C-alpha cells in the first residue's frame, strides 16, 4: 500500500521563525518585527540561552541543563549546584532541565556522552559543568561591563546580581 504524504501550507515567514526558534537563535527577549505580540511574549518567557548549560529567564530564574540521569544518587542536585556555584546565582531561583539525546546530537554532542552508570554522573561531568557555569557568569559580567562601559574586573557577582561598586549600578541576570 502506498501512503501519500501531503505538504502542509507553510509560509516562508513561518518556516524561518520556526526554524530559528527550534535552533534557539531567536529566544533573545526582544520583539522581532515579524512576530506578533503573543509570539514575542512566548520567546521572552523562554529565556535567553547563555550557553549550553544555562538559560536565564526574565524573572531571574537560572535554568540549568543536566545531561545525566538521576537514579537516586543526587546527580541532578549535585550537577545543578556545581553550575549554580560557578554562576554565583541565587539557589532559590534555580530550575533544572534535562537534555535529550536528540538535542545532544543536534548540537554536535555539546553535552558529551550522556551515559549514566557506575556512580559516575558527577565524577565524569563535574569539570565541564563547572566550566559551563563559569563561562556563563563571565559572559553576563562582560555584557554588563560593555553596557556600562567599565572594565569587567571592576564588577562583582553575588546571588545573580552584578554590581559595579564605584558607580553603584546593579543588574540581575534576568
HELIX and SHEET records of a PDB file:
HELIX    1   1 UNK A   12  UNK A   22  1                                  11    
HELIX    2   2 UNK A   37  UNK A   46  1                                  10    
HELIX    3   3 UNK A   75  UNK A   87  1                                  13    
HELIX    4   4 UNK A   91  UNK A   93  5                                   3    
HELIX    5   5 UNK A  101  UNK A  106  1                                   6    
HELIX    6   6 UNK A  121  UNK A  148  1                                  28    
HELIX    7   7 UNK A  152  UNK A  154  5                                   3    
SHEET    1   A 4 UNK A  48  UNK A  51  0                                        
SHEET    2   A 4 UNK A  54  UNK A  56 -1                                        
SHEET    3   A 4 UNK A  62  UNK A  66 -1                                        
SHEET    4   A 4 UNK A  94  UNK A  98  1                                        
SHEET    1   B 3 UNK A 155  UNK A 158  0                                        
SHEET    2   B 3 UNK A 161  UNK A 164 -1                                        
SHEET    3   B 3 UNK A 169  UNK A 172 -1                                        
END                                                                             
